[in-house]
């Protein structure tokens, strides 16, 4: 394990190393990439309803006419296809491993700006789709690399909080878009302004990222230990902790080099293949539990409930944003596994309650919505409870978990595969949800509830990763995958030389002290919040 640095005299510190300003800024600025994703989710729906957009792009002169379903599906769907394509491991993994995490984020920001300008200047559906495709290619690159960069610049004690910023910024982008764009699209040509406003955060990401340190783990992987040390000196609170962390990263790199250079076929063998399957399962389930059904089709759901679609969509976006903060506060204290289990339980209950009251108290043929106010009240609060539970657990924690479980040697490619599966799940939800609503009505939420139960089973099986250095997480999963006492004994025997190393003994003793005192190993405000909640 990575050493917990002690002050002179060997006295154990009371609590973790403090969060440095540089590390916090690195995580926050890189999370602007997630903010861009949230803006795209939030802005497209009101623009498609905008008369000036339909007149300028689709050449529809009648203010009451609607875009046909095929055009809407093409404009919305081509973004997801762009995301799927650029997140493929042969593309995104190549850029992350060859260009580095930081430069891949810069590339994604540049593509996003080009996509914004093309969309804002659109005079036809084809041009609009070209801009949407470029934006999708951008987000497909940014979605895996942002959380990966955050996890690699964060210290173990703060990794959960800093990588949770990814999901927080997505929800913040959705909220900002829902508040701003609904007013802008009322003006003639306002849809162009709504798109161009995205240039501001895109430009901030493009010109701000080069000022931040590169990932020290990527630098070590490329044999640039001197630059890695300089990056760690900028990110950590002391020179001693920077040197100690660099030693651990180099030791892990050297151990993996003995196994040869990374090969694509390695991803389908042994522990790495199993970790890839874990990442795919988490990312697909994050989609299949149904959260994006509420994000994409929330107005339709609220209209079916006899409520104001716009008002309650904004309320839901507020809940989605605010409920992400608990993940930042408690991911490093309660742990990833505990949050995933809690989220699965609450989401399961909310889905089945929503399905039960919806199918029992509402007929979709009644255009005015539910006639029973209590049924409507229970249904809308089930929606908000589901959104809050997901935003506090499965939304951010899956990205945190996936960004830390893969071995350093294959991290970029594995993360790209997991992210691609997320986009595939996203595309399936976007295409299948309207069909299921047409066939089953509110019974659709029984389907989502079934996937929530499956997510609970996965969460119960997962090992906890909070506070564990990235270089040691692979061993945690090796023990999880071990099926027999002999396999466990083989793992212990393989680690015996390391255990006999005096430096390793000292490091593990310090780590054992930290693990034995989790309350002391958390920031003070975490402990206060945890005490207040309990």
HELIX and SHEET records of a PDB file:
HELIX    1   1 UNK A   21  UNK A   30  1                                  10    
HELIX    2   2 UNK A   32  UNK A   48  1                                  17    
HELIX    3   3 UNK A   51  UNK A   56  1                                   6    
HELIX    4   4 UNK A   69  UNK A   86  1                                  18    
HELIX    5   5 UNK A   89  UNK A   93  3                                   5    
HELIX    6   6 UNK A   94  UNK A   98  1                                   5    
HELIX    7   7 UNK A  101  UNK A  120  1                                  20    
HELIX    8   8 UNK A  125  UNK A  153  1                                  29    
HELIX    9   9 UNK A  156  UNK A  158  5                                   3    
HELIX   10  10 UNK A  159  UNK A  184  1                                  26    
HELIX   11  11 UNK A  190  UNK A  196  1                                   7    
HELIX   12  12 UNK A  198  UNK A  208  1                                  11    
HELIX   13  13 UNK A  209  UNK A  211  5                                   3    
HELIX   14  14 UNK A  216  UNK A  221  1                                   6    
HELIX   15  15 UNK A  225  UNK A  235  1                                  11    
HELIX   16  16 UNK A  239  UNK A  257  1                                  19    
HELIX   17  17 UNK A  264  UNK A  268  5                                   5    
HELIX   18  18 UNK A  270  UNK A  288  1                                  19    
HELIX   19  19 UNK A  291  UNK A  304  1                                  14    
HELIX   20  20 UNK A  309  UNK A  322  1                                  14    
HELIX   21  21 UNK A  325  UNK A  330  1                                   6    
HELIX   22  22 UNK A  336  UNK A  361  1                                  26    
HELIX   23  23 UNK A  373  UNK A  392  1                                  20    
HELIX   24  24 UNK A  394  UNK A  405  1                                  12    
HELIX   25  25 UNK A  408  UNK A  410  5                                   3    
HELIX   26  26 UNK A  411  UNK A  440  1                                  30    
HELIX   27  27 UNK A  441  UNK A  443  5                                   3    
HELIX   28  28 UNK A  444  UNK A  461  1                                  18    
HELIX   29  29 UNK A  470  UNK A  472  5                                   3    
HELIX   30  30 UNK A  473  UNK A  481  1                                   9    
HELIX   31  31 UNK A  485  UNK A  494  1                                  10    
HELIX   32  32 UNK A  496  UNK A  500  1                                   5    
HELIX   33  33 UNK A  502  UNK A  516  1                                  15    
HELIX   34  34 UNK A  524  UNK A  533  1                                  10    
END                                                                             
